[in-house]
Amino acid sequence: MWVLTGKEMQEVDRFVIQELGIPGRVLMERAGWWVAKKSQDFFSPRKVLVLCGPGNNGGDGFVAARYLWNWGCDVRTIVLAKEDKYKGESKENFELLKKLEIPFEQPDTPDHVFKLIKEFSPELLIDGIFGTGLSREVGGVYKEVINLINQLKELFEFKVVSIDIPSGVCSYTGKVMGTALRADLTVTFESLKYGHLFYPGKEFAGKVEVVEIGFPKHLIRAKYSPAIYLDKEWAGNTLRPRKGYTHKGKFGHVLIIAGSRGKSGAGLLAALGALRAGTGLVTLAAPESLQCVYSTALPEILTMGLPETSKGEISKSALELLLKACERKKALVIGPGLGLSDEVKTLLFSLLEKIEVPVVLDADALTLIAEDLNILKKCKASKVLTPHPGEAARLLKTPKEELLSDRLSSARRLTELTFSTVVFKGPHSLVCDFSGKCGVSSIDEPGLSQGGTGDVLAGVIGALLAQGYPPFEAACLGVFLHGYSGILLKEIKGPWGYIATEVANVLPQVIKKLKGVFK
């Protein structure tokens, strides 16, 4: 499955209609039929009110009204735009609605809409006011009508089906453009839109159903490179099965540089995540005072005790030891619990200038790098950065609220500035790389919002890099495996309260569930 912005979807529409020659009326007919079909499948309504705004979204509404009327429903249509606003296929379907004498009204005021709803008492309302092309704040009579419907929804107990995206939600950011209609079901065409997944838009969309209206998928995928939707099917097709003669050396050796006094658990969690994600060997390099703690807590790992400062952080004098340790390693993970002193910063920056092994930079490493992003230009290794919103704000030197208001643009900008693959963590985490590729997690699991789960993710991505997955693929697969662990734990333990160690330990069960792994 894909994820597109509204603008990208408009470009795909133009390509399909103008360059491939698939008639727009055919696509609109298919779209309206699917809206009607899904409305019937989910709600079996007898009385339906269809609200049609200007443009193609209103045209889809006219088609849906016609099919529901033909299937025996009592249908009324509210036309919120003047007739001269309808062009092309939308106008054709409005004219057909009139020829069939399907009742419609063109109300002058929100009070008129209220009267129609009160008198008709619909069981279902279909929202065809605005679609994915909305780019400015909703105002005037449209805003008043949307607010009125949200108020009347509970009072009159009708359900709402939105066409493509709830009216008022920005398809690119999920932002509410002044106001937005709250849907129970959204029927969208060919692909998800970011506004279905990003908050607050997700809260307005209800259940989202993606339907096909006739786009040639392989052609569009090759031409437009839409974002990958990171779901179970994608992960099952991406995760490599293990066959034939194997041994630990075939699955890579990860070096994790992590831990300091008071933050020892972070390194341990990263190591556990790497082991559970299937890497052959893990070495945890940490202050020497923690070596005994780590080897006792997790006997399956190798440990490396390093000279440390009086603060219990790794000393900059450990540089040569670490460079030697990097030899024959397949991936590095640097940052969980590392510490934030100037000495740690000196060590980190010196390492980045010299290493060539793929590296995951997380947690404290990101905070230190934010002081001077130029260090990443000097790093020859391929890099995966895993910031949460606070860390991303420090890296971009932009308020966190501003980043969250446009997550996709923020992730892409961070990728460009850091020359890295970026995992922008959060609900439906984003993965972007500097070639323009993007992946969007299918998972929004609140139970993962707990300390330590990010350290596990860093270890998982490091393990996948060590097994030979390219950085973008490793980051996408790591995000899915980590997120699906939360889904399994919710089923086993409850909606929240499970801990990061459990997230790591359930990873083998996630792998077991993926399609294609044991073919």
Secondary structure, DSSP 4 states (H G I P E B T S, - for coil): -EEE-HHHHHHHHHIIIIIS---HHHHHHHHHHHHHHHHHHHH--SEEEEEE-SSHHHHHHHHHHHHHHHTT-EEEEEE-S-GGG--HHHHHHHHHHHHTT--EE--SSHHHHHHHHHHH--SEEEEES--TT--S---HHHHHHHHHHHHHHHHHT-EEEEESS-TTB-TTT--B-S-----SEEEEESSEEHHHHSTTHHHHH-EEEEE--S--HHHHHHHH-PEEEE-HHHHHHHSPP--SS--GGGG-EEEEE---TT-HHHHHHHHHHHHHTT-SEEEEEEEGGGHHHHHHH-TTSEEEEE-B-TTSSB-GGGHHHHHHHHTT-SEEEE-TT---SHHHHHHHHHHHHH--S-EEE-THHHHHHTT-TTHHHH--S-EEE---HHHHHHHHTS-HHHHHTTHHHHHHHHHHHHTSEEEE-STT-EEE-TTS-EEEES---GGG-STTHHHHHHHHHHHHHHTT--HHHHHHHHHHHHHHHHHHHHHHH-SS---HHHHHHTHHHHHHHSTTTT-
